Amino acid sequence: MQIQFKKNIQFTRLIKADGHLREFNFRKLPGFQDELFSVDVSDDRGNRIMFRMRREDGTWKILAQPLPAWVADQEPVFHEVIEEELLSNKW
């Protein structure tokens, strides 16, 4: 019996969105053929907004789903944050 360990990649970043500094939580989802990240953030009322991002042609993209504009507009920032984390920790 061979045991295989995989690191859980999970991190939080403060990103300015819609004029407010917001806490975005990123978690790499294990077990998928494609590389996927789950991302969540709270809106002004405390409701959790959750979405997924997939690497497409070397760029992290939000999977098609209805999201507030202030979240969708940050897609390039999310790409940079994920890439920085993956490179800095050599996951």
N, C-alpha and C positions, 0 to 999 in steps of 0.2 A: 504494500500500500504506500503510495507516494502522496505526500501532502504538499500542496502548492499554495504559497502565500502571495497575495496581491495587495499592494498598498492602496489604502483608501485615500483618494485625493479629494480634499475638502478645504475650502478657504473662504474668507470673507474680505470684501473690499468696500470702502466708502467711496461712492461715486456721486458726483453732483448731477442730479436729474430734476427737471422741472423746477429749477431754482432752489432745490433743497439737497442737502447732503444726505444720501440714503445708503443703507447697509444692504449690499447684495451678497447673498450666500451662494457659492458655487460648489457643486459636487459632481465628480465624474461618476457616471453610472457604469458599474462593472457588468460584464457578461454580454455585452452587445457587440455585434460584428463591427458596426460603425462606432466611431468615437462620439459619445454623447455626454453633455453636461446638463444637469438640472440646475436651474437658477431660481431663486426666490427673493422677494423683496416685499416690504409692507407699503401700502399706500397711505394717504393722509388720514384715513379712518381706521387704520390698523388691520385692514384686510390683507391677506397674503396673496400676492400675485406670483404664480409659478409658471415657468416655461422651460423649454428644452432648447439646447443649441447643438448643432451637428457641424462637424468639419466638412466643408464642401470645397474642393479645389484649393485646399490650403488655407481657407478662410472660415472662421467660425460664424455660422449663420443661425438666426432664430428660426425654428421650425414654424411653418405657417399656422397661426392661431390668432384669435382676436386679443390684442394687447393695447393698453393705453399708449398714446403717441409718445409720452415721455419715457416709456420703456423701450419701444421699438427704435426710437431715435438714437439710443445709446449702443446699438449693435456694434459699431466700429470700436467703441471703448471696451465692450465686453471681449471682443476678439483680442485686443491688445493685452488686457488683464489676464486672460486665460493663457496666452502665449508666454507672457512674462513668468507666470507661475510655473508652467511646465518646463521652461528653460532654466529658471533659477534653481529649481529643486531636482532637476534631472530625473523626472518621473519616468 
